[in-house]
Amino acid sequence: MIPSLLFYLAAGALAPAVGFPPVALALVIWGAVFARRSVLDGRTIVSTTLLLFVPVFIALVAVSAPRWEPGFDVKDPVALLLFFCVVPSLVVAFAQRDPTWLDAARRTVGVAFVLSSGAIALWATIYGVDWERPYFLLRVLHKNGVAATYEVLMLATLLEQRAWHRRAGVAAIGLICLALTGSKTGLGIALVITTVVLLRWVGVALVVGGLAASFGFIRANLALGGPLETAVQRFILWAQAWDDITASSSHWWFGVGPGTFTAPVVIKDLAGIAGTHNMILQFWHSYGLLGLALFALFFAHLARRFGFARSPFLGAFWLFNLHAMFDVGWVKGAGFVASAALGLGIADVLRREALEPVPVHPA
């Protein structure tokens, strides 16, 4: 097990509650170790492709910032640089330097899943289960953020298991814990993914059949005050974000500015809420169509080069992004955990490729 990685995962998951200093401490420790090893062996191993994101994104921010609305959040672009470059590059570097590091990281993620499952179960036992409660574990931790972080640990652990009964056991524990958090979005997405993972094409058929059978119920209950009220609230947020984006050509191309979206409607549970609850609209609202194109190219490269499920960690990373299509996504603390999963997934794929036998072609 890697204590510094476990500390980083815990600090990232609790970042909305404890602030950035614990995460910064973990990154400083990683950076110091990385720098020391670089001096000792005279070389630096990082992901060149991920580093290319840095100058392009910085140039985009420099051009767009004068056009943003006042009061934009400077921490947001800094966080995205950490998420998409710094953390994954450090993880890849550690894994490539030490062949045992990645195996230890796998065990560490498994331990983090067990500990977080225990914490969720214990908290729910003491304080009960309330799906209308917006927070979980701590009053400043939104339940959907807790669920998004937990999903990464859950799916990475699940996909690491080779035996079907072990996978089913991890899935059962994970789904129960997600139900205890009260995150309907997290539970629904995890239920679909685990059904497909465990049952493959049969699972796909069950998911499609279930969605088709529930279409009438969904259509009849899409209203404020109904069982699907949270879905309607998201539609309202998306419509308001789109209105902001299309308000001017500057907003369209360069964005309104990171951290500037706040729901202005006077509706219960919506007034003043931050974040568009959709990753695509969030990037577009924050950084404009130019920024959205940059992020789209970044994710397209990741999918093309490393795939979606060539590593359990990549599967967890893409699950996080699927959840981000309906939630706050990268702008909250869960991004720290997802970025570690991205780095571990890249490192895992690179190691698998290095171990693959080189085909010999006859002369």
Wavefront OBJ file of the C-alpha trace (Angstrom):
o trace
v 0.000 0.000 0.000
v 1.104 3.593 -0.667
v 0.309 5.857 2.324
v 0.828 9.078 0.355
v -1.654 7.932 -2.327
v -4.217 6.977 0.321
v -3.744 10.379 1.958
v -4.160 12.111 -1.426
v -7.384 10.209 -2.191
v -8.822 11.080 1.219
v -7.771 14.731 0.936
v -9.240 14.982 -2.565
v -12.537 13.415 -1.546
v -12.844 15.776 1.428
v -11.502 18.858 -0.372
v -14.864 20.721 -0.359
v -14.917 20.322 3.426
v -11.260 20.735 4.437
v -10.081 22.994 1.629
v -7.128 22.707 -0.710
v -4.179 22.671 1.805
v -4.324 18.888 2.485
v -4.356 18.164 -1.253
v -1.521 20.640 -1.766
v 0.461 18.903 0.972
v 0.056 15.552 -0.790
v 1.102 17.067 -4.116
v 4.129 18.764 -2.530
v 5.208 15.422 -1.080
v 4.785 13.751 -4.480
v 6.601 16.591 -6.225
v 9.495 16.454 -3.767
v 9.891 12.699 -4.195
v 9.645 13.034 -7.966
v 12.216 15.852 -8.075
v 14.620 13.947 -5.812
v 14.470 10.882 -8.019
v 14.888 13.006 -11.144
v 18.074 14.540 -9.729
v 19.404 11.136 -8.724
v 18.940 9.415 -12.075
v 19.234 12.469 -14.291
v 16.007 11.989 -16.213
v 12.372 12.992 -16.008
v 9.487 10.724 -16.977
v 6.164 12.406 -17.563
v 3.409 12.137 -20.129
v 4.358 14.484 -22.971
v 0.849 14.497 -24.385
v -0.652 15.580 -21.080
v 1.948 18.318 -20.738
v 1.002 19.729 -24.149
v -2.356 20.611 -22.627
v -0.675 23.177 -20.340
v 0.560 25.871 -22.782
v -2.551 25.640 -24.960
v -4.902 25.945 -21.993
v -2.895 28.799 -20.451
v -2.972 30.665 -23.776
v -6.724 30.138 -23.994
v -7.238 31.507 -20.477
v -5.005 34.507 -21.191
v -7.026 35.390 -24.297
v -10.425 34.718 -22.737
v -10.032 36.197 -19.235
v -10.409 39.869 -20.304
v -13.762 38.940 -21.848
v -15.121 37.059 -18.829
v -17.691 38.451 -16.435
v -16.264 40.038 -13.259
v -15.823 37.749 -10.280
v -14.758 34.656 -12.181
v -13.035 31.948 -10.132
v -9.256 31.885 -10.711
v -8.993 28.581 -8.853
v -10.980 26.761 -11.541
v -8.358 26.880 -14.349
v -5.641 26.072 -11.812
v -7.641 23.042 -10.664
v -8.121 21.863 -14.262
v -4.361 22.037 -14.852
v -3.884 19.874 -11.777
v -6.641 17.460 -12.855
v -5.658 17.042 -16.493
v -1.887 17.352 -16.337
v -0.048 17.569 -13.020
v -1.634 14.686 -11.090
v -1.810 12.218 -14.019
v 1.769 13.036 -15.036
v 3.084 12.464 -11.507
v 1.241 9.152 -11.249
v 2.544 8.003 -14.647
v 6.074 9.012 -13.665
v 6.001 7.063 -10.394
v 4.565 3.991 -12.110
v 7.181 4.017 -14.877
v 10.067 4.440 -12.487
v 9.128 1.643 -10.110
v 7.555 -1.593 -11.444
v 6.066 -2.333 -8.018
v 4.437 1.077 -7.563
v 1.411 0.406 -9.752
v 0.621 -2.890 -8.006
v 0.836 -1.131 -4.664
v -1.458 1.585 -6.026
v -4.040 -1.064 -6.954
v -4.062 -2.319 -3.376
v -4.284 1.258 -2.099
v -7.382 1.990 -4.194
v -8.943 -1.244 -2.916
v -8.230 -0.197 0.664
v -9.736 3.247 -0.049
v -12.898 1.543 -1.354
v -13.202 -0.605 1.776
v -12.597 2.337 4.118
v -15.049 4.611 2.303
v -17.682 1.853 2.246
v -17.270 1.447 5.995
v -17.511 5.205 6.575
v -20.714 5.461 4.510
v -22.323 2.479 6.249
v -21.372 3.753 9.704
v -22.637 7.278 9.025
v -25.935 5.959 7.630
v -26.342 3.679 10.640
v -25.962 6.611 13.027
v -27.832 9.328 11.108
v -30.206 7.284 8.971
v -30.982 7.371 5.262
v -32.729 10.402 3.838
v -32.828 10.798 0.068
v -34.037 14.380 0.435
v -30.970 15.346 2.463
v -28.550 17.263 0.200
v -25.353 16.429 2.110
v -23.652 13.282 3.343
v -20.869 12.566 5.869
v -20.260 16.299 6.425
v -22.696 19.175 5.951
v -20.429 20.810 3.371
v -20.112 17.609 1.300
v -22.911 17.294 -1.233
v -24.185 13.725 -1.543
v -23.684 13.704 -5.324
v -20.044 14.691 -4.869
v -19.579 11.882 -2.341
v -21.234 9.461 -4.768
v -19.077 10.574 -7.716
v -15.897 10.012 -5.693
v -17.102 6.680 -4.373
v -18.041 5.471 -7.870
v -14.443 5.868 -9.038
v -13.132 3.712 -6.191
v -15.968 1.218 -6.595
v -15.631 0.570 -10.326
v -11.833 0.448 -10.228
v -12.040 -2.161 -7.466
v -14.814 -4.084 -9.223
v -12.954 -4.318 -12.540
v -9.791 -5.470 -10.773
v -11.601 -8.650 -9.707
v -11.274 -11.598 -12.069
v -13.824 -13.959 -10.515
v -17.478 -13.171 -11.257
v -18.599 -13.717 -7.656
v -16.003 -11.227 -6.408
v -17.184 -8.657 -8.922
v -20.773 -9.270 -7.872
v -19.795 -8.823 -4.224
v -18.072 -5.491 -4.870
v -21.047 -4.356 -6.973
v -23.509 -5.278 -4.213
v -21.520 -3.393 -1.570
v -21.102 -0.394 -3.833
v -24.757 -0.151 -4.843
v -25.907 -0.470 -1.232
v -23.531 2.307 -0.156
v -24.655 4.542 -3.015
v -28.254 3.970 -1.945
v -27.270 4.971 1.591
v -25.829 8.268 0.351
v -29.170 9.153 -1.208
v -27.629 10.106 -4.559
v -30.220 8.974 -7.088
v -28.015 10.008 -10.017
v -25.031 8.101 -8.691
v -27.083 5.010 -7.886
v -28.808 4.971 -11.273
v -25.609 5.339 -13.292
v -23.734 2.769 -11.191
v -26.626 0.311 -11.479
v -26.573 0.561 -15.278
v -22.782 0.195 -15.513
v -22.508 -2.706 -13.071
v -25.367 -4.536 -14.811
v -23.524 -4.269 -18.126
v -20.166 -5.233 -16.583
v -21.548 -8.286 -14.779
v -23.969 -9.565 -17.440
v -22.419 -8.122 -20.619
v -24.854 -8.306 -23.573
v -27.581 -9.673 -21.346
v -27.036 -6.644 -19.130
v -27.259 -4.316 -22.127
v -30.569 -5.916 -23.090
v -31.875 -5.557 -19.538
v -30.888 -1.890 -19.393
v -32.479 -1.092 -22.763
v -35.588 -3.055 -21.847
v -35.839 -1.369 -18.468
v -35.540 2.102 -19.985
v -38.142 1.276 -22.626
v -40.545 -0.113 -20.016
v -40.144 2.961 -17.806
v -40.594 5.504 -20.612
v -44.260 6.047 -19.782
v -43.527 6.595 -16.092
v -40.703 9.011 -16.892
v -42.858 11.019 -19.279
v -45.749 11.236 -16.807
v -43.615 12.338 -13.863
v -41.325 14.945 -15.365
v -42.620 17.836 -13.292
v -41.548 19.929 -10.330
v -42.869 18.322 -7.170
v -42.992 14.874 -8.775
v -40.803 11.790 -8.293
v -38.425 12.988 -11.039
v -38.161 16.561 -9.780
v -34.338 16.510 -9.755
v -34.321 15.668 -13.479
v -36.582 18.645 -14.193
v -34.330 20.872 -12.109
v -31.392 19.850 -14.283
v -33.347 20.765 -17.431
v -33.943 24.211 -15.942
v -30.252 24.641 -15.105
v -29.225 23.562 -18.618
v -31.675 26.000 -20.195
v -30.346 28.857 -18.078
v -26.750 27.955 -18.902
v -27.613 27.942 -22.596
v -29.241 31.361 -22.268
v -26.004 32.694 -20.730
v -23.862 31.108 -23.448
v -25.962 32.515 -26.291
v -26.351 35.978 -24.743
v -23.423 37.361 -26.777
v -20.790 36.294 -29.291
v -18.134 36.769 -26.604
v -19.876 34.323 -24.289
v -20.319 31.919 -27.194
v -16.635 31.812 -28.174
v -14.780 32.651 -24.948
v -17.242 31.769 -22.184
v -18.867 33.676 -19.364
v -16.018 32.720 -17.041
v -15.316 29.840 -14.645
v -17.363 29.870 -11.473
v -19.791 32.503 -12.769
v -22.848 30.308 -13.236
v -25.388 30.617 -10.453
v -29.012 29.610 -10.926
v -31.045 32.848 -10.707
v -34.463 31.217 -10.543
v -36.493 31.412 -7.371
v -37.398 27.745 -7.073
v -36.936 25.557 -4.031
v -33.576 23.708 -4.118
v -32.483 25.664 -7.211
v -32.061 29.297 -6.185
v -28.386 30.167 -6.004
v -27.113 26.704 -6.926
v -23.672 26.745 -8.572
v -22.661 24.630 -11.539
v -24.609 23.705 -14.657
v -24.739 19.995 -13.740
v -23.572 19.029 -17.208
v -19.885 18.734 -18.108
v -20.292 19.940 -21.688
v -22.327 23.004 -20.731
v -20.008 23.692 -17.796
v -16.907 23.805 -20.008
v -18.750 25.868 -22.629
v -20.147 28.306 -20.051
v -16.752 28.671 -18.369
v -14.339 28.709 -21.338
v -16.478 29.176 -24.439
v -16.681 27.088 -27.572
v -12.898 27.381 -27.963
v -12.399 25.865 -24.525
v -14.985 23.174 -25.153
v -13.164 22.236 -28.370
v -9.864 21.985 -26.474
v -11.385 19.718 -23.825
v -13.107 17.630 -26.514
v -9.787 17.095 -28.295
v -8.148 16.195 -24.991
v -10.755 13.565 -24.143
v -10.828 12.269 -27.732
v -7.071 11.725 -27.575
v -7.400 9.847 -24.283
v -10.116 7.607 -25.741
v -8.213 6.942 -28.973
v -4.814 6.342 -27.385
v -5.752 4.530 -24.182
v -9.312 3.315 -24.744
v -12.256 3.145 -22.383
v -11.680 -0.130 -20.529
v -8.132 -1.270 -21.215
v -7.525 -0.676 -17.527
v -9.893 -0.824 -14.530
v -8.788 2.701 -13.663
v -9.759 4.010 -17.097
v -13.166 2.403 -16.723
v -13.575 4.298 -13.440
v -12.349 7.517 -15.056
v -14.921 7.311 -17.867
v -17.674 6.431 -15.396
v -16.859 9.645 -13.547
v -17.230 11.613 -16.789
v -20.553 9.918 -17.493
v -21.768 11.020 -14.059
v -20.453 14.520 -14.821
v -22.952 14.779 -17.681
v -25.649 15.079 -15.003
v -23.752 16.596 -12.102
v -21.099 19.079 -11.036
v -18.252 16.961 -12.402
v -14.706 18.312 -12.429
v -15.331 21.573 -10.589
v -15.568 19.869 -7.184
v -13.252 17.730 -5.067
v -14.167 14.498 -6.835
v -11.938 15.644 -9.692
v -8.859 14.977 -7.577
v -9.781 11.296 -7.279
v -10.766 11.031 -10.954
v -7.446 12.573 -12.033
v -5.556 9.942 -10.041
v -7.626 7.250 -11.769
v -6.693 8.768 -15.142
v -2.988 8.658 -14.310
v -3.205 5.107 -12.991
v -5.118 4.032 -16.100
v -2.538 5.532 -18.464
v 0.286 3.942 -16.506
v -1.497 0.596 -16.555
v -1.960 0.690 -20.336
v 1.662 1.710 -20.904
v 2.875 -1.178 -18.759
v 0.613 -3.665 -20.544
v 1.956 -2.467 -23.887
v 5.541 -2.784 -22.669
v 4.903 -6.378 -21.587
v 3.212 -7.414 -24.832
v 5.437 -9.611 -27.018
v 6.790 -7.909 -30.113
v 5.540 -9.699 -33.243
v 8.289 -11.187 -35.371
v 7.744 -10.871 -39.110
v 9.585 -13.218 -41.424
v 12.046 -11.580 -43.755
l 1 2 3 4 5 6 7 8 9 10 11 12 13 14 15 16 17 18 19 20 21 22 23 24 25 26 27 28 29 30 31 32 33 34 35 36 37 38 39 40 41 42 43 44 45 46 47 48 49 50 51 52 53 54 55 56 57 58 59 60 61 62 63 64 65 66 67 68 69 70 71 72 73 74 75 76 77 78 79 80 81 82 83 84 85 86 87 88 89 90 91 92 93 94 95 96 97 98 99 100 101 102 103 104 105 106 107 108 109 110 111 112 113 114 115 116 117 118 119 120 121 122 123 124 125 126 127 128 129 130 131 132 133 134 135 136 137 138 139 140 141 142 143 144 145 146 147 148 149 150 151 152 153 154 155 156 157 158 159 160 161 162 163 164 165 166 167 168 169 170 171 172 173 174 175 176 177 178 179 180 181 182 183 184 185 186 187 188 189 190 191 192 193 194 195 196 197 198 199 200 201 202 203 204 205 206 207 208 209 210 211 212 213 214 215 216 217 218 219 220 221 222 223 224 225 226 227 228 229 230 231 232 233 234 235 236 237 238 239 240 241 242 243 244 245 246 247 248 249 250 251 252 253 254 255 256 257 258 259 260 261 262 263 264 265 266 267 268 269 270 271 272 273 274 275 276 277 278 279 280 281 282 283 284 285 286 287 288 289 290 291 292 293 294 295 296 297 298 299 300 301 302 303 304 305 306 307 308 309 310 311 312 313 314 315 316 317 318 319 320 321 322 323 324 325 326 327 328 329 330 331 332 333 334 335 336 337 338 339 340 341 342 343 344 345 346 347 348 349 350 351 352 353 354 355 356 357 358 359 360 361 362 363
